[in-house]
Amino acid sequence: MILDHDVVVLGAGLAGMRAGLEAARNGVNVAIVSKVHPVRSHSGAAQGGINAALGAGDSWEIHAFDTIKGSDYLADQDAVEVMTSEAPQDIIELEHMGVIFYRNDEGKLGTRAFGGASKARTYFVGDITGQALLYTLYDQTLKSGVKVYEEWFATALYMVDGACRGVVCIDMMTGELNLLRAKAVIIASGGMGRVYEPSTNALICTGDGIALAYRAGAPLMDMEMVQYHPTTLKGSGFLMTEAARGEGAYLLNRDGERFMQRYAPKMMELASRDVVSRAETIEIAEGRGIDGNVLLDLRHLGRDVIMSKLPQIHEIALDFLGIDMVTDPVPVRPGMHYIMGGVRTDTDGATPIPGLYAAGECACVSVHGGNRLGANSLLDTLVFGRRSGLASSAYVKTVAAIASGEEFLAAEQRRIAALMTRPYAGETHARLRLELGMLMDAKVGVYRDEAGLQEALAGVEQLKRRYQSVAVGDKSRVYNQALTFVLELGYMLDCAEATVHGAITRKESRGAQSRTDYPQRNDADWLKHVVLRYQDGQPPSIDYLPVTITKWPPQERTY
């Protein structure tokens, strides 16, 4: 089946729904495609809050500087200025939409401190901020009349004369492939966290949109910048929100010492995430950890604070480890959490491909550079989701509708049919996926070196060869997750390959890229973005772009 819309948004998280809502407000026909029900999108996992300079004594310029410093000066400063200057209006609009933000005793919007921030500018809803925003935006999306194709899985972008003109999707309920023709497509499909194991990311975070855009010719940028969150729960890897440290929680080693005094004496536990993750890794490696972990201690905060502001992580620790954080510290360790890289875009979400836009974690604007500050991710989704929706709605009014696509859809149907009939040869997607995740965590994690990265590259290349013989065990049509899992693995392997090539290329330590063989930041040679382009059957081509500096020249980064 072929269906027509002006704008198709791939992904129904915060970036996708905000983009779709803004495009619909500007009078164009919008559809949103999601492989899960919209409120199951990974945006709902965000806990701690969203940043904006709204309070007395704060300003968007201070917020911008904190963000640029946090990025280890790899963020493009013009993009950061856009995000931080537009943040206040988006927070106010969210509240007008119905988000019930925390208010203090005076009835005013209250904030909490977050890592790397010089002011307490994080607005929040307990420790379920992402859920609160996601449900509210879903309500607004339904109200707007935007068509939502839920549980549709994207398999390819439709390209016409070098421009993006739609996306082919599997309707998971029927197994049928459909072409959603469009004058513009916005990729808002989230990150690629499950390229790593363990990860705080949902199982659906498999880099689908990143890989689809990459295969279609869109450049990827700064893929080596992979953020490890300092506090993920022992065993499961569940996120223990930075809001805990924002409310005053301590990090302790086996000796009961607040070890961040040695690494970030001014900011302590609220140094930037890359700094804290490296500190924890060192403590554990040097024998001051506890069974491969350190301790997150909230006991001094008291039951009232924990239960009113951090109820979700209290419940998670109790359910999965049997630990009541009111009375006992919780074992945590660094875990893969977020990618700062992604599909290269400008501040309107436009990629170099006409008709193709991107927003949210899958995009690299670049406002996060080498390290994202906590609570800037939700802000990124909303500001650049809105801007991509606005820009795409203006673009489609200049583009004529197309009538082609039958041959492309038929070719994609043949490709999927061939995959479905591939004979079993001993390889399973589950085994390869686990091997990939463990390889990336071991060799492309908090610390890296040339030897380990070359091992990772050889391992990914071998997994890509083995992937060619992975069969789909389930031959049915209805909700065939065996098929979607195999397709997801292909996306993950593309993302992993790009990540490893980026990490090998950048021969310095900056932000999340911490190389033991190049331990210093090198502004003379590496104050630039690494840009990768897909080459079918070959390693990606690599190019560079300068970092945009407006008013904050690079300086030593200390906390």
C-alpha positions in Angstrom: 0.0 0.0 0.0 1.1 3.6 -0.7 0.0 6.4 1.6 0.6 10.1 1.1 1.5 12.8 3.7 3.4 16.1 3.5 5.7 15.3 6.5 6.4 11.9 7.9 8.1 11.7 11.4 10.0 8.6 12.2 9.7 8.2 16.0 7.1 9.1 18.6 9.2 10.2 21.5 9.5 13.8 22.6 11.5 15.0 19.6 9.1 13.2 17.2 5.9 14.3 18.7 7.1 17.9 19.2 8.2 17.9 15.5 4.9 16.5 14.4 2.9 18.9 16.5 4.7 22.0 15.2 4.4 20.9 11.6 0.7 20.3 12.0 0.3 23.7 13.6 1.7 25.1 10.3 -1.0 23.6 8.2 0.6 20.5 6.6 -0.5 16.9 6.6 1.6 15.1 9.2 2.1 11.4 10.1 4.1 9.9 12.9 5.5 6.4 12.7 6.6 4.5 15.7 7.6 0.8 16.3 6.0 1.0 19.7 3.0 2.8 21.2 4.1 6.4 21.5 4.1 6.5 25.3 6.4 3.5 25.4 9.1 5.6 23.6 12.4 5.8 25.4 11.9 9.5 26.2 9.7 8.2 29.1 12.8 6.8 30.8 14.3 10.3 31.4 14.0 10.8 35.1 15.7 13.9 36.5 14.4 17.0 34.7 14.9 19.5 31.9 17.1 22.6 31.9 16.3 26.2 31.3 17.6 29.5 32.7 14.4 30.9 34.2 15.5 31.7 37.7 16.8 34.9 39.3 20.6 35.2 38.9 20.6 32.8 35.9 20.7 33.6 32.2 20.8 31.7 28.9 24.4 32.9 28.5 25.5 31.2 31.7 23.5 28.0 30.7 25.3 28.2 27.3 28.7 28.4 28.9 28.0 25.5 31.2 26.9 23.5 28.2 30.0 24.4 26.1 32.4 23.7 29.0 30.6 20.4 29.6 31.0 19.5 26.0 34.8 19.9 26.4 34.5 22.6 23.8 33.4 20.3 21.0 29.8 21.7 20.9 29.0 24.2 18.1 28.4 27.4 20.1 25.9 28.9 17.7 23.7 25.8 18.1 24.1 26.0 21.9 23.0 29.6 21.9 19.8 28.6 20.0 19.0 25.9 22.5 19.7 27.8 25.7 18.1 31.1 24.6 14.9 29.3 23.4 14.7 27.0 26.5 12.6 29.3 28.8 9.8 29.6 26.3 9.6 25.9 25.8 9.4 25.2 29.5 6.6 27.7 29.9 4.7 26.2 26.9 5.1 22.7 28.4 3.5 23.9 31.6 0.7 25.5 29.7 0.2 22.2 27.8 -0.4 20.6 31.2 3.0 19.3 32.6 2.7 19.5 36.4 6.2 20.6 37.3 7.4 20.6 40.9 6.6 23.8 42.7 8.3 25.1 45.9 6.7 26.3 49.1 6.0 29.7 47.5 4.1 28.1 44.7 6.8 28.9 42.1 8.5 26.5 39.8 11.2 24.8 41.7 14.6 23.5 40.5 17.3 21.0 41.4 21.0 21.0 40.8 22.5 18.8 38.0 26.0 17.9 37.1 28.2 20.4 35.4 25.8 23.3 36.0 26.8 26.4 37.9 23.2 27.2 38.7 20.2 25.0 39.8 18.2 25.2 36.6 16.7 21.8 36.3 12.8 21.7 36.3 11.3 18.4 37.2 8.4 16.1 38.0 9.7 13.9 40.8 12.0 11.4 39.1 9.5 10.7 36.2 10.0 13.9 34.2 10.3 12.1 30.9 7.0 10.3 31.4 5.2 13.5 32.4 6.4 15.3 29.3 5.7 12.3 27.0 2.1 11.8 28.1 1.3 15.5 27.9 2.8 15.7 24.3 0.9 12.6 23.3 -2.4 14.2 24.5 -1.5 17.3 22.4 -0.6 15.1 19.4 -4.0 13.4 19.5 -5.7 16.7 19.9 -3.9 18.1 16.8 -5.3 15.3 14.6 -1.8 14.1 13.5 -2.0 10.5 12.1 0.0 8.1 14.2 1.0 4.7 12.7 1.9 2.8 15.8 3.8 -0.5 15.8 5.1 0.2 12.3 8.7 -0.7 11.7 10.8 1.3 9.2 13.0 -0.6 6.7 14.2 1.9 4.2 14.1 5.6 3.2 12.6 6.4 -0.2 15.1 8.5 -2.2 14.2 10.3 -5.4 16.9 12.2 -7.3 18.9 12.6 -4.2 16.0 13.8 -2.0 14.2 12.0 0.7 10.6 11.4 -0.3 9.3 8.8 2.2 9.9 5.7 4.2 8.9 2.0 3.8 7.5 0.4 6.9 6.2 -2.9 8.1 2.8 -2.8 9.6 3.6 -5.2 12.4 0.0 -6.2 12.9 -0.4 -7.6 9.4 3.2 -8.0 8.2 2.5 -5.9 5.1 5.0 -3.4 3.8 3.8 0.0 3.1 5.3 3.1 1.5 4.6 6.4 3.3 5.3 8.9 0.6 6.2 12.4 1.8 7.7 15.7 0.8 9.9 15.6 3.9 10.9 13.0 6.5 12.0 13.8 10.0 14.2 11.2 11.8 13.4 11.3 15.5 14.0 7.7 16.4 16.3 8.1 19.4 19.7 6.6 20.2 21.6 3.4 19.7 22.1 2.4 23.4 21.7 -1.3 22.8 24.8 -1.4 20.7 26.3 -1.7 24.2 25.6 -4.1 26.9 24.8 -3.2 29.6 22.9 0.0 28.8 20.4 2.2 30.5 18.5 2.3 27.2 15.3 0.5 26.4 15.6 -2.6 24.2 14.1 -0.6 21.3 17.1 1.8 21.2 18.8 0.1 18.2 19.9 3.1 16.1 17.3 2.5 13.4 16.9 6.0 12.1 20.6 6.7 12.4 21.4 3.7 10.2 18.6 4.4 7.7 19.8 8.0 7.2 23.4 6.9 7.0 22.6 4.3 4.3 20.7 6.9 2.4 23.8 9.2 2.3 23.4 11.4 5.3 26.7 12.1 7.1 27.1 11.0 10.8 29.1 13.2 13.1 31.0 12.7 16.4 29.9 9.0 16.7 32.8 8.3 19.0 31.3 10.4 21.7 29.4 7.8 23.8 28.3 8.9 27.3 28.5 6.5 30.3 26.2 7.5 33.1 28.0 7.3 36.5 25.1 5.7 38.4 23.5 2.6 36.9 22.2 -0.1 39.2 24.3 -3.1 39.9 23.3 -6.1 37.8 20.5 -4.7 35.8 22.0 -1.4 34.6 18.9 0.5 35.4 19.4 4.3 35.6 19.7 5.8 39.0 19.0 9.4 38.1 21.5 12.2 38.5 18.7 13.9 40.4 19.8 11.8 43.4 23.1 13.6 43.5 21.4 16.8 42.6 19.4 16.4 45.8 22.6 15.8 47.7 23.5 12.1 47.5 27.1 11.0 48.0 29.3 8.6 46.1 31.4 6.4 48.4 34.1 3.8 47.8 34.7 0.7 49.9 36.4 2.8 52.6 33.3 5.0 53.0 35.3 7.9 51.4 33.6 10.5 49.2 36.2 9.9 46.6 35.1 12.7 44.2 37.2 15.0 46.4 40.2 13.7 44.6 38.9 14.2 41.1 36.6 17.3 41.2 37.1 19.1 44.5 34.8 22.0 43.7 31.8 20.2 42.1 32.3 16.8 43.8 29.5 14.4 42.8 28.0 17.0 40.5 31.0 17.2 38.2 30.2 16.4 34.5 29.2 12.8 33.7 32.4 11.9 31.9 34.5 13.1 34.9 32.5 11.2 37.4 32.4 8.0 35.3 36.1 8.0 34.9 36.6 8.6 38.6 34.4 5.6 39.5 36.2 3.4 36.9 39.6 4.3 38.5 38.3 3.6 42.0 37.0 0.2 41.0 40.2 -0.6 39.0 42.4 0.3 41.9 40.6 -1.9 44.3 38.5 0.6 46.1 35.2 -0.6 44.7 32.8 -3.2 46.0 32.2 -6.1 43.7 32.8 -3.9 40.7 30.7 -1.0 42.0 30.8 2.1 44.2 28.0 3.2 46.5 25.3 5.8 46.0 24.4 7.0 49.5 21.1 8.8 50.1 20.6 8.0 53.7 21.3 11.5 55.0 18.6 12.9 52.8 15.8 11.3 54.9 12.7 9.4 53.9 10.6 12.5 53.1 13.0 13.8 50.5 13.5 10.3 48.9 9.8 9.4 48.8 8.7 12.8 47.5 11.4 13.6 45.0 13.0 10.2 44.1 10.2 7.6 44.5 10.9 5.7 41.3 14.6 4.9 41.9 13.7 4.0 45.5 11.2 1.4 44.1 13.7 0.2 41.5 16.4 -0.5 44.1 13.9 -2.2 46.3 12.5 -4.4 43.6 15.7 -5.5 41.9 18.2 -5.6 44.7 16.1 -5.7 47.8 17.8 -2.5 49.1 15.9 0.3 50.8 17.9 3.4 50.0 16.4 5.1 53.0 18.5 2.9 55.2 21.3 1.5 53.0 23.5 2.7 50.2 23.0 1.4 46.7 25.7 -0.2 44.5 26.1 1.5 41.2 28.6 1.6 38.3 29.1 3.5 35.1 26.9 2.3 32.2 26.3 3.3 28.6 23.6 5.9 28.5 23.6 8.3 25.6 25.3 9.2 22.3 26.3 12.8 21.6 26.9 12.0 18.0 24.4 11.2 15.3 23.0 12.4 12.0 24.6 15.7 11.2 22.0 18.6 11.0 21.9 22.3 11.2 19.9 24.2 13.8 16.7 23.7 11.8 17.1 20.0 11.9 18.0 19.9 8.2 20.6 17.3 6.9 22.6 17.8 3.7 20.0 15.6 2.0 17.0 17.7 0.7 13.8 16.7 2.5 15.5 14.8 5.3 15.6 16.2 8.8 16.6 14.8 12.2 16.0 15.8 15.8 16.6 14.4 19.3 19.3 11.8 20.3 19.6 10.5 16.7 20.7 13.9 15.5 24.0 15.8 16.1 23.3 19.5 15.9 25.9 19.7 17.8 24.9 21.0 21.2 26.4 18.3 23.4 29.9 17.9 21.8 32.1 15.5 23.7 29.8 15.3 26.8 26.1 16.1 27.4 25.1 17.8 30.6 22.3 16.1 32.5 18.8 17.5 31.8 20.0 19.0 28.4 18.7 15.9 26.5 15.0 16.6 27.1 15.6 20.2 26.2 17.4 19.2 23.0 14.4 17.0 21.9 11.9 19.8 22.4 13.8 22.8 21.0 15.1 21.0 17.9 12.0 18.9 17.5 10.0 22.1 17.3 12.5 23.7 15.0 12.6 20.7 12.6 8.8 20.6 12.5 8.7 24.3 11.6 11.4 24.1 9.0 10.1 21.0 7.3 6.5 22.4 7.2 7.9 25.4 5.3 10.0 23.3 3.0 7.2 21.0 1.9 5.2 24.0 0.7 7.9 24.5 -1.9 7.9 20.9 -3.1 5.6 19.2 -5.6 4.0 15.9 -4.7 5.4 12.8 -6.4 3.5 9.9 -7.9 6.2 7.2 -8.0 7.3 4.6 -5.5 5.7 1.3 -6.7 9.0 -0.2 -7.9 10.8 0.8 -4.8 8.2 -0.7 -2.6 8.2 -3.9 -4.6 12.0 -4.1 -4.4 11.9 -3.7 -0.6 9.2 -6.4 -0.4 11.5 -8.8 -2.3 14.4 -7.9 0.0 12.4 -8.7 3.1 11.0 -11.9 1.5 14.5 -13.1 0.8 15.5 -12.5 4.4 12.4 -14.4 5.6 13.4 -17.5 3.5 17.1 -17.5 4.4 17.9 -21.0 5.7 19.1 -21.4 9.3 22.9 -21.8 9.4 23.6 -21.8 13.1 23.7 -18.0 13.8 21.1 -16.2 15.8 20.4 -12.5 16.2 20.4 -12.8 20.0 23.9 -14.3 20.1 25.3 -11.7 17.8 23.6 -8.9 19.5 25.0 -9.9 22.9 28.5 -10.4 21.5 28.3 -7.0 19.9 27.2 -5.3 23.1 29.8 -6.9 25.3 32.6 -6.2 22.7 31.6 -2.5 22.5 31.5 -2.1 26.3 34.8 -3.8 26.8 36.8 -2.0 24.0 34.9 1.2 23.3 33.8 2.1 26.8 35.0 4.7 29.4 38.6 4.2 28.5 40.0 3.3 25.1 43.3 2.6 23.3 44.5 1.8 19.8 44.9 -1.9 20.4 41.5 -2.3 21.9 39.8 -0.2 19.2 41.4 -2.2 16.5 40.1 -5.4 18.2 36.7 -3.8 18.3 36.8 -3.0 14.6 37.9 -6.5 13.7 35.1 -7.9 15.9 32.4 -5.7 14.4 33.6 -6.6 10.9 33.4 -10.3 11.8 30.0 -9.9 13.2 28.8 -8.1 10.0 30.0 -11.2 8.0 28.2 -13.6 10.4 25.1 -11.4 10.2 24.8 -12.3 6.5 23.8 -15.8 7.5 21.4 -15.0 10.3 18.0 -16.4 9.6 14.5 -15.4 10.7 13.2 -18.3 12.8 9.5 -17.2 12.8 8.0 -17.4 9.3 4.6 -15.9 10.2 3.4 -12.4 9.3 1.6 -11.1 12.4 3.9 -9.3 15.0 7.0 -11.1 13.7 9.5 -9.8 16.2 12.1 -12.3 15.0 12.1 -10.4 11.7 12.3 -6.9 13.3 15.1 -8.1 15.7 17.2 -9.2 12.7 16.6 -5.9 11.0 17.5 -4.0 14.2 20.8 -6.0 14.4 21.7 -4.7 11.0 21.1 -1.1 12.1 23.2 -1.7 15.3 26.1 -3.1 13.4 26.2 0.0 11.1 26.1 2.3 14.2 28.8 0.2 15.9 31.1 0.4 12.9 30.7 4.2 12.7 31.4 4.5 16.4 34.6 2.5 16.3 35.9 4.3 13.2 35.3 7.6 14.9 37.0 6.5 18.1 40.1 5.3 16.1 40.2 8.5 14.1 40.1 10.9 17.1 43.6 10.6 18.5 43.1 12.6 21.7 41.1 12.6 24.9 38.1 14.9 24.9 34.9 14.4 26.8 33.6 10.9 26.5 36.6 9.9 24.2 39.2 9.0 26.8 42.2 7.4 25.2 44.9 6.1 27.5 47.4 6.3 24.6 46.5 9.9 23.9 45.6 11.2 27.4 45.5 14.9 26.7 43.0 17.1 24.9 44.6 18.5 21.7 42.9 21.6 20.5 45.6 22.3 17.9 44.8 19.2 15.9 41.4 17.9 17.1 39.2 20.9 17.8 37.0 19.6 15.0 34.2 17.2 14.3 34.7 13.7 12.8 32.3 13.2 9.9 31.6 9.7 8.5 29.8 8.8 5.3 28.5 5.3 4.4 30.2 3.3 1.7 28.4 0.0 1.0 30.8 -2.9 1.6 33.6 -0.6 2.5 34.8 1.3 5.6 33.1 4.7 5.9 34.8 7.8 4.3 36.0 10.2 6.9 36.1 14.0 6.8 36.2 16.9 9.3 34.3 20.0 10.1 35.5 22.9 12.3 33.9 23.6 15.6 31.9 26.8 15.6 33.2 29.2 18.2 31.2 32.4 18.9 32.2 33.9 22.2 33.7 31.2 24.5 37.3 30.2 23.5 38.4 26.8 24.7 40.1 26.8 28.2 41.1 24.2 30.7 38.1 22.2 31.9 38.1 21.6 35.7 35.4 21.0 38.2 
